[in-house]
């Protein structure tokens, strides 16, 4: 459901994280923190002082230690307060093994923070919240002025007993450049389960059990009410937690919402097709774009048909290493690349140009950018937690639909998920798991106009059962939009006032689609 990093599907469109947030944690004395020992004046015979003890902060029953959360593949880090949190792997068996969850709190700059607490729930399934601390801190800066933010790596991700297998990138992946092979995927999934056997039982890494973990963490933090902020798969987590612990929740923001009744993967082909057609229609409506590229949708399908008949090895220059790279280009790899491009406005604006170049024999623009994007998918590729969630919660509802066969994605995603889930251990799913959300809690729903995976109609469907909710559709945007334009300020006003119906969202009228690139110098003037 989500990409990461540069593509910014973790939390929003291309975020530049702010790594220097020590102003909050270390540049002033903080209530509850253990003060650092005074430094003695140096003397001629001074001895080396022992390292200072880490600062600590007690909240509820938890003692947190000052820490820095590194952002993967960058030099950025974010000051936070961290703790390990032990939980039983199998909650129904008190004698089951204990696993440790990684949690961190981004502490408010207020002298006395609000009693309620923000809980940020990231996407995937399979992403780790603490890996996105820099982007989250930047995006939630207005809210951090008065509220603390909880980042909990969901069980099976990041620092919480991550369900990763050796050579997973080459094994159980749902994206890639090889033709679909159900037998190979089943074998790779079985091997991954075998590798995990000594340290994890994949049956116990579901959304429902993770919601219990989150509730235990809330109680340990002193039982604050949560303001839930969920993105993509994180919106499923937010809804499931709200249904089971309604008194623990003060408000909810759902960004790129996954409706409870939805089986993850079922609509992937249709949603991508709709988003591409809408984006390409912008090109055909602009004279310069139409003159340069004709009908990009038609060109894409002509390229797909040519690769179906003649898959072949191509060479292009890696944009990161500048070395020549060889890769098999076939209809599956084309679909995977196009799907990745569609996730953000910036990359979607490059699609007509990149597809046209590929159709004329120059695959460098298409596969070069895809090389960057696919590298950022590494965390989700082969994520056992992703399979535990989908195989336990959705797989029995997934059926390849004949009407999807002609789309650019086809039935590949559903076929791949069914192959993996045929051998992946499955956990229990509550009988009411896929019931529509119904609550009077204040809820703000955000959607991108061109979202290729969680389109605006999902938010509208969810809002039907919510009398105290509001849907905002961001023009020209795609997946994960909470960081776009004035949206962080709108989220702050919503969390402060809890009145979505009167929220003045007129600032969103300034948003415009990213102009489509006519050439590599950019769009037309």
C-alpha positions as semicolon CSV with decimal commas, in nm:
position;residue;x (nm);y (nm);z (nm)
1;X;0,000;0,000;0,000
2;X;0,289;0,237;0,037
3;X;0,635;0,326;-0,073
4;X;0,890;0,513;0,135
5;X;1,154;0,781;0,169
6;X;1,198;0,999;-0,140
7;X;0,861;0,897;-0,280
8;X;0,723;1,012;0,054
9;X;0,442;0,759;0,068
10;X;0,523;0,703;0,433
11;X;0,374;1,036;0,532
12;X;0,314;1,263;0,234
13;X;0,452;1,402;-0,091
14;X;0,831;1,446;-0,106
15;X;0,913;1,571;0,244
16;X;1,246;1,722;0,332
17;X;1,291;1,609;0,692
18;X;1,427;1,849;0,950
19;X;1,708;1,670;1,129
20;X;1,788;1,940;1,387
21;X;1,505;1,909;1,637
22;X;1,719;1,917;1,950
23;X;1,562;2,255;2,030
24;X;1,282;2,058;2,189
25;X;1,473;1,801;2,387
26;X;1,806;1,949;2,484
27;X;1,813;2,330;2,457
28;X;1,618;2,397;2,774
29;X;1,545;2,229;3,105
30;X;1,245;1,998;3,074
31;X;0,993;1,894;3,333
32;X;1,060;1,537;3,438
33;X;1,406;1,511;3,280
34;X;1,703;1,412;3,492
35;X;1,931;1,719;3,491
36;X;2,283;1,672;3,362
37;X;2,555;1,686;3,626
38;X;2,740;2,021;3,645
39;X;3,084;2,019;3,484
40;X;3,364;2,095;3,726
41;X;3,620;2,362;3,640
42;X;3,929;2,205;3,483
43;X;4,246;2,170;3,689
44;X;4,595;2,078;3,593
45;X;4,558;1,734;3,745
46;X;4,195;1,682;3,639
47;X;4,097;1,324;3,575
48;X;3,879;1,216;3,284
49;X;3,515;1,236;3,388
50;X;3,294;0,932;3,337
51;X;3,037;0,964;3,058
52;X;2,727;1,150;3,167
53;X;2,425;0,933;3,230
54;X;2,161;0,961;2,959
55;X;1,875;1,195;3,033
56;X;1,555;1,021;3,133
57;X;1,191;1,120;3,135
58;X;0,916;0,940;3,325
59;X;0,570;0,941;3,174
60;X;0,312;0,721;3,341
61;X;0,483;0,393;3,426
62;X;0,743;0,427;3,149
63;X;1,093;0,560;3,185
64;X;1,213;0,690;2,849
65;X;1,571;0,774;2,759
66;X;1,689;1,054;2,531
67;X;1,775;0,914;2,190
68;X;1,826;1,008;1,826
69;X;1,622;0,835;1,558
70;X;1,816;0,799;1,235
71;X;1,642;0,834;0,901
72;X;1,745;0,543;0,676
73;X;1,964;0,624;0,376
74;X;2,040;0,975;0,497
75;X;2,242;1,162;0,753
76;X;1,932;1,298;0,924
77;X;1,832;1,212;1,277
78;X;1,561;1,334;1,512
79;X;1,586;1,388;1,886
80;X;1,331;1,182;2,075
81;X;1,266;0,984;2,394
82;X;1,282;0,608;2,351
83;X;1,189;0,293;2,542
84;X;1,164;-0,079;2,483
85;X;0,823;-0,227;2,558
86;X;0,789;-0,604;2,614
87;X;0,466;-0,778;2,511
88;X;0,364;-1,144;2,477
89;X;0,381;-1,265;2,118
90;X;0,072;-1,483;2,167
91;X;-0,161;-1,289;2,391
92;X;-0,382;-1,592;2,448
93;X;-0,091;-1,785;2,602
94;X;0,075;-1,622;2,905
95;X;0,370;-1,860;2,863
96;X;0,442;-1,762;2,502
97;X;0,767;-1,593;2,412
98;X;0,809;-1,223;2,484
99;X;0,890;-0,981;2,204
100;X;1,012;-0,626;2,249
101;X;0,850;-0,330;2,077
102;X;1,041;-0,012;1,997
103;X;0,863;0,310;2,084
104;X;0,965;0,673;2,076
105;X;0,801;0,999;2,179
106;X;0,861;1,329;2,000
107;X;0,821;1,564;2,290
108;X;0,629;1,890;2,268
109;X;0,809;2,220;2,310
110;X;0,539;2,339;2,549
111;X;0,624;2,390;2,915
112;X;0,318;2,177;2,995
113;X;0,194;1,965;2,705
114;X;-0,172;1,886;2,639
115;X;-0,312;1,586;2,821
116;X;-0,409;1,418;2,494
117;X;-0,132;1,263;2,285
118;X;-0,084;1,219;1,911
119;X;-0,027;0,865;1,785
120;X;0,110;0,847;1,430
121;X;0,028;0,523;1,245
122;X;0,234;0,467;0,930
123;X;0,162;0,274;0,612
124;X;0,272;-0,039;0,439
125;X;0,178;-0,277;0,585
126;X;0,539;-0,315;0,691
127;X;0,681;0,029;0,756
128;X;0,839;0,130;1,086
129;X;0,716;0,453;1,245
130;X;1,050;0,544;1,400
131;X;1,220;0,534;1,059
132;X;1,001;0,827;0,951
133;X;1,062;1,040;1,261
134;X;1,232;1,324;1,070
135;X;0,949;1,361;0,819
136;X;0,680;1,323;1,085
137;X;0,842;1,586;1,310
138;X;0,856;1,833;1,022
139;X;0,499;1,767;0,913
140;X;0,354;1,783;1,267
141;X;0,550;2,090;1,376
142;X;0,229;2,292;1,436
143;X;0,090;2,016;1,657
144;X;0,420;1,954;1,839
145;X;0,392;2,303;1,982
146;X;0,144;2,169;2,235
147;X;0,130;1,789;2,205
148;X;0,362;1,491;2,234
149;X;0,372;1,241;1,945
150;X;0,397;0,865;1,992
151;X;0,582;0,660;1,731
152;X;0,542;0,286;1,785
153;X;0,703;0,037;1,549
154;X;0,417;-0,207;1,494
155;X;0,507;-0,565;1,584
156;X;0,693;-0,722;1,293
157;X;0,847;-0,394;1,172
158;X;1,159;-0,189;1,242
159;X;1,282;-0,238;1,598
160;X;0,983;-0,454;1,699
161;X;1,097;-0,804;1,604
162;X;1,086;-0,728;1,232
163;X;0,972;-1,021;1,018
164;X;1,244;-0,999;0,756
165;X;1,413;-1,292;0,583
166;X;1,753;-1,327;0,423
167;X;1,748;-1,261;0,051
168;X;1,388;-1,144;0,080
169;X;1,448;-0,891;-0,198
170;X;1,503;-1,179;-0,440
171;X;1,227;-1,398;-0,305
172;X;0,879;-1,306;-0,191
173;X;0,817;-0,977;-0,372
174;X;0,502;-0,836;-0,522
175;X;0,689;-0,593;-0,747
176;X;0,974;-0,675;-0,981
177;X;1,103;-0,733;-1,330
178;X;1,048;-1,109;-1,355
179;X;0,740;-1,273;-1,497
180;X;0,491;-1,394;-1,240
181;X;0,570;-1,744;-1,115
182;X;0,327;-1,870;-0,850
183;X;0,535;-2,176;-0,769
184;X;0,847;-1,968;-0,709
185;X;0,658;-1,731;-0,484
186;X;0,510;-2,014;-0,279
187;X;0,853;-2,172;-0,233
188;X;1,009;-1,842;-0,132
189;X;0,728;-1,772;0,116
190;X;0,768;-2,116;0,271
191;X;1,143;-2,058;0,305
192;X;1,080;-1,724;0,474
193;X;0,841;-1,885;0,724
194;X;1,107;-2,145;0,798
195;X;1,368;-1,875;0,862
196;X;1,135;-1,694;1,102
197;X;1,051;-2,009;1,297
198;X;1,314;-1,966;1,570
199;X;1,209;-1,612;1,664
200;X;0,853;-1,545;1,549
201;X;0,520;-1,705;1,476
202;X;0,371;-1,509;1,182
203;X;0,015;-1,580;1,303
204;X;0,052;-1,321;1,578
205;X;0,149;-1,016;1,370
206;X;-0,195;-0,892;1,268
207;X;-0,366;-0,554;1,296
208;X;-0,594;-0,672;1,577
209;X;-0,307;-0,787;1,799
210;X;-0,108;-0,474;1,717
211;X;-0,406;-0,268;1,835
212;X;-0,381;-0,446;2,171
213;X;-0,012;-0,354;2,183
214;X;-0,098;0,011;2,119
215;X;-0,354;0,009;2,399
216;X;-0,102;-0,140;2,644
217;X;0,148;0,131;2,548
218;X;-0,118;0,400;2,603
219;X;-0,190;0,271;2,950
220;X;0,180;0,255;3,032
221;X;0,214;0,620;2,923
222;X;-0,044;0,725;3,182
223;X;-0,363;0,658;2,980
224;X;-0,381;0,978;2,773
225;X;-0,652;0,999;2,510
226;X;-0,509;0,952;2,164
227;X;-0,547;1,176;1,862
228;X;-0,488;0,913;1,595
229;X;-0,315;1,013;1,270
230;X;-0,322;0,724;1,023
231;X;-0,178;0,715;0,670
232;X;-0,265;0,446;0,412
233;X;-0,252;0,109;0,594
234;X;-0,226;0,316;0,913
235;X;-0,589;0,418;0,854
236;X;-0,691;0,053;0,893
237;X;-0,498;0,040;1,217
238;X;-0,665;0,361;1,336
239;X;-1,016;0,235;1,258
240;X;-0,959;-0,104;1,420
241;X;-0,816;0,058;1,733
242;X;-1,106;0,305;1,752
243;X;-1,365;0,026;1,721
244;X;-1,206;-0,172;2,005
245;X;-1,101;0,112;2,236
246;X;-1,341;0,403;2,167
247;X;-1,288;0,569;2,505
248;X;-0,915;0,585;2,438
249;X;-0,961;0,806;2,130
250;X;-1,022;1,181;2,123
251;X;-1,003;1,244;1,745
252;X;-0,891;1,075;1,421
253;X;-0,726;1,190;1,099
254;X;-0,742;0,936;0,815
255;X;-0,510;1,015;0,524
256;X;-0,554;0,798;0,210
257;X;-0,811;0,585;0,384
258;X;-0,855;0,209;0,356
259;X;-1,223;0,125;0,425
260;X;-1,280;-0,152;0,674
261;X;-1,487;-0,363;0,428
262;X;-1,207;-0,356;0,170
263;X;-0,988;-0,659;0,105
264;X;-0,640;-0,515;0,050
265;X;-0,536;-0,579;-0,308
266;X;-0,880;-0,634;-0,457
267;X;-0,908;-0,293;-0,626
268;X;-0,542;-0,229;-0,707
269;X;-0,583;-0,280;-1,083
270;X;-0,897;-0,067;-1,115
271;X;-0,766;0,215;-0,897
272;X;-0,437;0,240;-1,087
273;X;-0,620;0,235;-1,420
274;X;-0,856;0,514;-1,309
275;X;-0,570;0,730;-1,180
276;X;-0,362;0,687;-1,496
277;X;-0,653;0,769;-1,724
278;X;-0,731;1,084;-1,524
279;X;-0,368;1,195;-1,533
280;X;-0,330;1,120;-1,903
281;X;-0,652;1,309;-1,977
282;X;-0,473;1,621;-1,851
283;X;-0,216;1,571;-2,126
284;X;-0,467;1,523;-2,406
285;X;-0,650;1,835;-2,287
286;X;-0,335;2,050;-2,320
287;X;-0,242;2,131;-2,681
288;X;0,135;2,124;-2,626
289;X;0,123;1,792;-2,441
290;X;-0,116;1,636;-2,692
291;X;0,102;1,751;-2,983
292;X;0,414;1,609;-2,817
293;X;0,280;1,275;-2,694
294;X;-0,058;1,213;-2,854
295;X;-0,257;0,988;-2,624
296;X;-0,022;0,860;-2,347
297;X;-0,277;0,600;-2,239
298;X;-0,279;0,448;-2,587
299;X;0,102;0,460;-2,603
300;X;0,128;0,282;-2,268
301;X;-0,092;-0,005;-2,380
302;X;0,088;-0,034;-2,714
303;X;0,414;-0,060;-2,522
304;X;0,258;-0,319;-2,289
305;X;0,144;-0,530;-2,587
306;X;0,487;-0,509;-2,750
307;X;0,657;-0,626;-2,430
308;X;0,403;-0,904;-2,387
309;X;0,501;-1,032;-2,730
310;X;0,872;-0,962;-2,694
311;X;1,013;-0,928;-2,341
312;X;1,381;-0,848;-2,365
313;X;1,688;-0,734;-2,178
314;X;1,762;-0,362;-2,189
315;X;2,051;-0,147;-2,071
316;X;2,031;0,189;-1,899
317;X;2,251;0,405;-1,680
318;X;2,189;0,381;-1,306
319;X;2,111;0,741;-1,193
320;X;2,276;0,680;-0,856
321;X;2,597;0,496;-0,951
322;X;2,612;0,609;-1,318
323;X;2,702;0,254;-1,413
324;X;2,541;0,067;-1,698
325;X;2,268;-0,166;-1,570
326;X;2,090;-0,450;-1,748
327;X;1,735;-0,546;-1,669
328;X;1,463;-0,757;-1,823
329;X;1,181;-0,539;-1,948
330;X;0,848;-0,718;-1,977
331;X;0,484;-0,637;-1,919
332;X;0,508;-0,715;-1,547
333;X;0,805;-0,485;-1,491
334;X;0,634;-0,212;-1,694
335;X;0,321;-0,238;-1,477
336;X;0,530;-0,226;-1,160
337;X;0,722;0,082;-1,275
338;X;0,411;0,269;-1,387
339;X;0,240;0,193;-1,056
340;X;0,533;0,337;-0,863
341;X;0,534;0,653;-1,077
342;X;0,164;0,711;-1,007
343;X;0,209;0,746;-0,629
344;X;0,328;1,108;-0,630
345;X;0,239;1,413;-0,843
346;X;0,602;1,481;-0,931
347;X;0,670;1,136;-1,075
348;X;0,325;1,110;-1,236
349;X;0,405;1,432;-1,424
350;X;0,701;1,251;-1,583
351;X;0,499;0,952;-1,704
352;X;0,388;1,072;-2,050
353;X;0,744;1,178;-2,134
354;X;0,901;0,859;-1,994
355;X;0,650;0,628;-2,163
356;X;0,695;0,805;-2,496
357;X;1,073;0,775;-2,470
358;X;1,047;0,403;-2,388
359;X;0,811;0,346;-2,680
360;X;1,078;0,499;-2,904
361;X;1,354;0,276;-2,763
362;X;1,496;0,496;-2,485
363;X;1,417;0,316;-2,159
364;X;1,661;0,520;-1,951
365;X;1,413;0,783;-1,822
366;X;1,155;0,522;-1,722
367;X;1,385;0,261;-1,568
368;X;1,632;0,510;-1,424
369;X;1,369;0,674;-1,209
370;X;1,221;0,332;-1,130
371;X;1,563;0,219;-1,006
372;X;1,548;0,490;-0,741
373;X;1,189;0,416;-0,649
374;X;1,235;0,039;-0,633
375;X;1,537;0,082;-0,407
376;X;1,310;0,264;-0,165
377;X;1,066;-0,028;-0,171
378;X;1,323;-0,258;-0,012
379;X;1,170;-0,233;0,335
380;X;0,830;-0,351;0,215
381;X;0,955;-0,609;-0,033
382;X;0,963;-0,938;0,148
383;X;0,810;-0,795;0,465
384;X;0,670;-1,088;0,657
385;X;0,451;-0,853;0,860
386;X;0,284;-0,743;0,536
387;X;0,201;-1,103;0,453
388;X;0,082;-1,176;0,806
389;X;-0,162;-0,885;0,781
390;X;-0,294;-0,950;0,431
391;X;-0,300;-1,328;0,453
392;X;-0,486;-1,323;0,786
393;X;-0,723;-1,035;0,715
394;X;-0,788;-1,025;0,340
395;X;-0,663;-1,325;0,142
396;X;-0,977;-1,539;0,165
397;X;-1,174;-1,249;0,017
398;X;-0,943;-1,187;-0,278
399;X;-1,069;-1,307;-0,614
400;X;-0,903;-1,224;-0,945
401;X;-1,165;-1,038;-1,149
402;X;-1,190;-1,099;-1,526
403;X;-1,250;-0,728;-1,590
404;X;-0,905;-0,650;-1,449
405;X;-0,721;-0,874;-1,694
406;X;-0,700;-0,602;-1,958
407;X;-0,570;-0,329;-1,726
408;X;-0,203;-0,237;-1,704
409;X;-0,168;-0,415;-1,368
410;X;-0,394;-0,705;-1,461
411;X;-0,454;-0,968;-1,194
412;X;-0,087;-0,996;-1,100
413;X;-0,116;-0,850;-0,750
414;X;-0,412;-1,067;-0,652
415;X;-0,246;-1,375;-0,804
416;X;0,077;-1,302;-0,619
417;X;-0,097;-1,249;-0,286
418;X;-0,295;-1,569;-0,326
419;X;0,025;-1,758;-0,404
420;X;0,206;-1,629;-0,094
421;X;-0,097;-1,671;0,132
422;X;-0,146;-2,033;0,026
423;X;0,156;-2,121;0,244
424;X;0,179;-1,829;0,489
425;X;0,052;-1,901;0,846
426;X;-0,271;-1,715;0,917
427;X;-0,386;-1,555;1,238
428;X;-0,740;-1,509;1,366
429;X;-0,965;-1,239;1,224
430;X;-1,247;-1,104;1,443
431;X;-1,596;-1,159;1,302
432;X;-1,660;-0,782;1,287
433;X;-1,323;-0,695;1,134
434;X;-1,460;-0,589;0,793
435;X;-1,767;-0,406;0,924
436;X;-1,794;-0,037;0,820
437;X;-1,674;0,215;1,077
438;X;-1,956;0,381;1,271
439;X;-1,874;0,640;1,535
440;X;-1,962;0,992;1,648
441;X;-1,597;1,076;1,715
442;X;-1,465;1,379;1,523
443;X;-1,285;1,253;1,213
444;X;-1,106;1,433;0,930
445;X;-1,057;1,231;0,610
446;X;-0,797;1,335;0,351
447;X;-0,770;1,210;-0,007
448;X;-0,564;1,287;-0,316
449;X;-0,751;1,350;-0,641
450;X;-0,526;1,111;-0,837
451;X;-0,448;0,853;-0,569
452;X;-0,374;0,524;-0,753
453;X;-0,436;0,298;-0,452
454;X;-0,680;0,464;-0,207
455;X;-0,893;0,695;-0,426
456;X;-1,127;0,966;-0,292
457;X;-1,431;0,739;-0,324
458;X;-1,291;0,533;-0,035
459;X;-1,296;0,837;0,195
460;X;-1,648;0,922;0,083
461;X;-1,764;0,565;0,155
462;X;-1,614;0,566;0,504
463;X;-1,765;0,908;0,582
464;X;-2,118;0,772;0,526
465;X;-2,113;0,615;0,873
466;X;-1,958;0,916;1,044
467;X;-2,194;1,200;1,146
468;X;-1,908;1,412;1,281
469;X;-1,670;1,382;0,986
470;X;-1,543;1,583;0,690
471;X;-1,374;1,472;0,366
472;X;-1,114;1,696;0,204
473;X;-1,002;1,600;-0,148
474;X;-0,673;1,766;-0,241
475;X;-0,665;1,876;-0,603
476;X;-0,383;1,740;-0,816
477;X;-0,245;1,521;-0,534
478;X;-0,198;1,147;-0,514
479;X;-0,122;0,913;-0,221
480;X;-0,055;1,037;0,135
481;X;-0,131;1,408;0,143
482;X;-0,109;1,518;0,506
483;X;0,209;1,718;0,444
484;X;0,088;1,901;0,132
485;X;0,038;2,279;0,131
486;X;-0,160;2,411;0,427
487;X;-0,279;2,064;0,533
488;X;-0,057;2,050;0,847
489;X;-0,221;2,371;0,970
490;X;-0,568;2,234;0,892
491;X;-0,488;1,917;1,087
492;X;-0,373;2,131;1,378
493;X;-0,695;2,334;1,376
494;X;-0,900;2,017;1,358
495;X;-0,721;1,854;1,652
496;X;-0,751;2,175;1,856
497;X;-1,119;2,247;1,784
498;X;-1,265;1,901;1,710
499;X;-1,519;2,051;1,472
500;X;-1,452;1,923;1,118
501;X;-1,771;2,072;0,972
502;X;-1,666;2,434;1,043
503;X;-1,301;2,390;0,946
504;X;-1,203;2,660;0,694
505;X;-1,021;2,464;0,424
506;X;-1,023;2,739;0,161
507;X;-0,641;2,746;0,165
508;X;-0,650;2,415;-0,025
509;X;-0,798;2,598;-0,324
510;X;-0,446;2,716;-0,405
511;X;-0,328;2,363;-0,476
512;X;-0,269;2,284;-0,843
513;X;-0,167;1,965;-1,025
514;X;0,204;1,935;-1,106
515;X;0,245;2,048;-1,468
516;X;0,318;1,760;-1,705
517;X;0,675;1,754;-1,836
518;X;0,695;1,813;-2,212
519;X;1,070;1,748;-2,211
520;X;1,340;1,714;-1,948
521;X;1,355;2,089;-1,906
522;X;1,006;2,080;-1,761
523;X;0,653;2,179;-1,862
524;X;0,551;2,438;-2,115
525;X;0,579;2,801;-1,992
